Every structure is written in C-alpha cells, then in structure tokens.
C-alpha cells in the first residue's frame, strides 16, 4: 500500500470517524496477482481502524459503477 494512503488512514485512528463504517477495498493491476499484497495490507489497516470491511460488496449506484468501470478500463488500456 502506498505510504501516503497508509498515513492518511493512520491519521483517522484517533478521530474515530471510520469506526464501524462499511468499507470496500479493491485493487487493479496489470499483473496476474492483481495487487493481492497491497489489497491484503489495505484490508489489514482498515480492520485495525475497526471498519466493517465488505468482502463481497455490491455497488448499487449505477453512476458509481459506470465510473469505476471506466477507471478500470483506463487502467487496463
């Protein structure tokens, strides 16, 4: 996980603003492993923040889904 992201999340520990909030972590990578280690590290950090990490989340907002799909397509181009 990038240091800047880890620092941003660590800064939320004392605030409690993520406490018991549902979150979903995803990654995209051109490699066969698809960012597995970074994703595992992110999930570990989110768990330490006492968030509710959704393993099989579903995006119900069609606009958000379209934006995510477009971003993934741009990454894989």
C-alpha positions as CSV (number, residue, x, y, z in Angstrom):
1,X,0.0,0.0,0.0
2,X,1.4,3.5,-0.8
3,X,2.8,5.3,2.2
4,X,0.5,8.3,1.6
5,X,-2.6,6.2,1.7
6,X,-1.4,4.4,4.9
7,X,-0.6,7.8,6.5
8,X,-4.0,9.2,5.6
9,X,-5.7,6.2,7.1
10,X,-3.5,6.2,10.2
11,X,-4.4,9.8,10.8
12,X,-8.1,8.7,11.2
13,X,-7.3,6.4,14.2
14,X,-7.9,8.9,17.0
15,X,-10.8,10.6,15.3
16,X,-13.0,7.6,15.2
17,X,-14.7,8.8,12.0
18,X,-14.3,5.4,10.4
19,X,-15.4,3.4,13.4
20,X,-17.8,0.6,12.3
21,X,-18.3,2.2,8.9
22,X,-18.8,-0.2,6.0
23,X,-15.9,0.0,3.5
24,X,-14.9,-2.0,0.5
25,X,-11.4,-2.3,-0.8
26,X,-10.5,-3.1,-4.3
27,X,-7.4,-3.0,-6.5
28,X,-6.4,-3.1,-10.1
29,X,-3.1,-4.2,-11.5
30,X,-1.8,-5.4,-14.8
31,X,-0.1,-8.3,-13.1
32,X,-1.6,-11.8,-12.7
33,X,-1.8,-11.3,-8.9
34,X,-3.9,-8.1,-9.3
35,X,-2.4,-6.2,-6.4
36,X,-3.1,-9.0,-3.9
37,X,-0.4,-8.0,-1.4
38,X,-1.4,-4.3,-1.4
39,X,-5.1,-5.2,-1.0
40,X,-4.3,-7.5,1.9
41,X,-2.3,-4.7,3.5
42,X,-5.1,-2.3,3.0
43,X,-7.7,-4.7,4.5
44,X,-5.4,-5.2,7.5
45,X,-5.2,-1.5,8.1
46,X,-9.0,-1.0,7.6
47,X,-9.6,-3.8,10.1
48,X,-7.3,-2.1,12.6
49,X,-9.4,1.0,12.2
50,X,-12.4,-1.0,13.3
51,X,-14.2,-0.6,10.0
52,X,-16.6,-3.2,8.6
53,X,-14.7,-4.5,5.6
54,X,-17.1,-5.9,3.0
55,X,-15.7,-8.9,1.3
56,X,-18.3,-9.3,-1.4
57,X,-19.7,-5.8,-1.7
58,X,-22.1,-4.9,-4.4
59,X,-22.3,-1.5,-6.0
60,X,-25.9,-0.4,-6.2
61,X,-25.4,3.1,-7.6
62,X,-25.3,2.8,-11.4
63,X,-23.4,6.0,-11.9
64,X,-20.7,5.0,-9.4
65,X,-20.5,1.6,-11.1
66,X,-20.1,3.2,-14.5
67,X,-17.3,5.5,-13.2
68,X,-15.5,2.6,-11.6
69,X,-15.7,0.5,-14.8
70,X,-14.4,3.4,-16.9
71,X,-11.5,3.9,-14.5
72,X,-10.6,0.2,-14.6
73,X,-10.8,0.2,-18.4
74,X,-8.5,3.2,-18.5
75,X,-6.0,1.4,-16.2
76,X,-6.0,-1.7,-18.4
77,X,-5.6,0.2,-21.7
